[in-house]
Amino acid sequence: MTDEVLPPAAQIAEIAGAVEELTSVLARTTNKETILQAVAEQVVSVVPGADMASITILGEAGPYTSASTDPRAWRIDDAQYAEDDGPCLRAARTGALVRIEVSTAAELWPTFAGVSEEVGVGSFLAAPLTVDRHAAGAVNLFSFGTHGFQELDAQFLRLYTVVAQAAMHSVGKARLAEEVEQLRSAMASRAVIEQAKGILMAVRGLTDDQAFQELVSQSQRDNVKLRVLARRFVAMATGGAAAAAGEDGESRAR
């Protein structure tokens, strides 16, 4: 991965492509290890800033790495297993997303932080993954350098795990297609809301929370869904009157 920030439309297209490739794997196999390896490979494309990925499983004999895109990820995972703690194990055991910079993790997890620094990893992001009724785990992302992970990166990872969990739960193809479509819609909505917040922050000098609350309040006053309001706002701010009109049609249709 590079530090280049893709425009929202290109980023959503990249996410949709990754989801389509994963669904093609699901259509060919039910082998969990194969599916988890595909998830690890595709999630690096899904989340901006991710340089490598791994998947931790909490097995009966202890945690282990089921899939990885880079041997260095295995080293970092093994350091956490040896310490019996770390961000990936916290995510797997608590069901909470963990986002942390390695430089601030040394006090909590010195072994994890030391190995991460040795291989050049500066930031870590992990999301819980329910494999089946008997096993839990986490999808782990590693970022080199100092560019780190942002809140939107965390949301993309959280949403993407929906696809992996659907596969692990062996849902039918129709249900899986529905989950994928919901994932695409959610990602597109999240991206345009973030874009609308960014415009408000730049133009009116608001904080992230203030900009979001302004959008929520306007959505309630206008009685339209937040994503519809955000798309309309972005279209108007960038001169896309036709796109705004299209969103008005969507809100009336729904």
N, C-alpha and C positions, 0 to 999 in steps of 0.2 A: 504494500500500500504506500501511497505518497501522501504528503500533507495537502495536496490540492483539494479544494472544496468544490464539489460538483454543484451546479445549479439544481434547485429542487426537482425539476422535471427529469433531468438526467439521472439524478440519484434514485428517484422512484422507478425509472426504467431499469436501472441496474438491479434494484431489489426484486422487481417483477421477474427479471431474467433468472436470478438466482432461485427464486421460488419455483419457476417452471422447470429448471434443471433438477431440483430436488424431487418434484412430483414425478418426473420421468424415472428417477431411481426407484421411487416407491412403487411405480407400476411394474418394475422388473423383478423386485425382490422383497421378501419379508424378513431377510436376515438383519437382525438388529445392529450387528457390528458394521455391516456395509452401509446401512442407513445412517448410523452415527458418524461414520467417516465422511459421508457426503454432507451431512450437516456441518461438520467442522470445516470442511473445505469451502462450502458456500457461505457460511456466516462471515468469513473474512471479506467477502465481496459486499455483504449486506451492510456491515457496520463501518462507517468512515473511521479511519484511524487504527483499525485492527490490522496488525502485521502477521499474527499467527493465532491459532486457536487450538483448544483441546477440549475433551469432554471427560469429566470425572464421574465415576459411578461409585456409589456406596455399596460395596458388596458385602456378603456375609463374612468374608475373611478380612475385610477392611477396604478402604478406598483404593481405587485403581484408575488408571487412564485408559479409556476404551478407544479413543481416537485422537489423532493429533495431526497438525499440518507441518510440524517442525520438531526435530529432536530436542531443541532447546526448551520447548514447552513441556516435554516429558521431565526434563531436569527440574524445572520449577515446580511442577506438580509433585514430583517425588520428594522435594524438600518440604512441601506442606504435609505430605503424608507422614514423613519422618517426625515432623513436629506435632502431628495430630491436630493441626489448626492452620488457619490461613484463609484467605478470601474465598477460594473455591469450596473449601469445606464448610465455611460459614454459610455460603449461598445454598449448598446442597442440604445442610442440616436444618437451617432455619426457614428456607423458602423465601428468603429476602434477596433482592438484588444487591450486589456489593460493587462499588466503584471507588477505587483508591489509587493514589500515587505511591509508587514504591518508596519514595523518599520519606513519606510519613508513616510507612508501615513497619519500620525497623524496630520500634519499641514493642509493638504487638507481636510481630512475627519475624524475629531476627534471621532465622534460617532462610525463610522465603525471600526476605528482602535482600540478603547477601547473595544468594544464587541469581536472583533477578538482575541485580546490578552487574554481576559478572558477565551476563549474556547481553546486557544493554537494554533490558526492559525497564521502562520508566513508569508505565501505568498499567493497571489491571482492571478488568471488568468481568464479572461473573453473574450469570442468571440461573436460578434454579430450574431443573429439568426433571419432571416426573417420568420415569421410564415405564413403569408398570405398577401394579398394586403392591409389589414387594420391593421395589428398588427406586431410589431417588438419586439424583446427581446434579451436575451443573455444567453449563456451557461456559468455557473460560476464554477470554480474549486478552491478548497481550499487545502492548504498544511500545515500540522502540522510541528512544529519544524523549522529548518533553512535550510533544503535542497533546498527549493524553486523550481522555474520553470525555465527551460532553453529555449533558442530560439527554439530548436527542439521540445520541449513540446508544445510551442505555435503553431508551424506549424502542428503538429498532431491534435491539437484541431481545428484549422482553417479548415483543410481538413475534419475532421469528421463531422463538421456542414453541409457540403455539403449533406450528407445523410439525416440529419434531415430536412433540407430545402426542399429537393426533396419530402420528405413525406408530409410536410406541404403544398406544392404546388400541391399535389394530382396528381403527374405525373403517367403515365401508368407503368405497371410492366416492360415492356421492357426498358423504359427510366431509371427506377430506377436501373435495373440490370446493365445498361451501366454506370450509375453514380457510382455504387459500384465498378465496375471493374476499372474505372478511378481513384477512390479513392485508391484502393489497389496499382495500378501502381504508383501513385504519391507518396504514402507513402514509397514504396520500393525504388523509385528513390531518394527521399529526404534522406533516411537513408544511402544509399550507398555513396551519395555525402558528407554527414557529416563524414562518415568513411574515405573517401579519404582525406578530408580536415584535419582530425585529424592526419593522417599519415604524410602529408606534414608538418604540424605544428611541429610534434615531430621530424622528421628527419632533416628538414631544418631550424627550428627555426622561422617559419613564424607566423604572426598573423592570426586570423580567416579570416579577409578580404583579406589579401595577399594570403592566401592559396586558397580561392575561386576564386580570380582573376587569379591565376596561372592555375587553372583548366579550367576556361572560355577561357583564351588565348590559351591553348593547344587544347581545343575543336575546336576553330576556325581555328587554324593552320592545324589540322588533318581533319577538315571538318566532324566531327562526333558529334552526340548528347552528351550533357554533361553527362547524366546518363550512356551512353555506355562507355564513356571515364573513368568515375569514377569507374564503375564495373571492367573494364579492369585493371585500375591502382591498385585497391584493390586486385584483383586476382593475379597480378604479384608480389605485395608487400608481399603477404602471401603465395606465392609459388603455387597459383592455376592456372597454365598455361592452363589447360583444360578449366576452366571457362572463361579465357580470350579469348581463341579461340572460345568458344561459343558465346561470345559477338561480336567478329568480324563477325561471321555469321549473327547475328541479325542485325548489322549495314549495312551489304551488302544487306540483305533481305529487309530492309526498305529504 
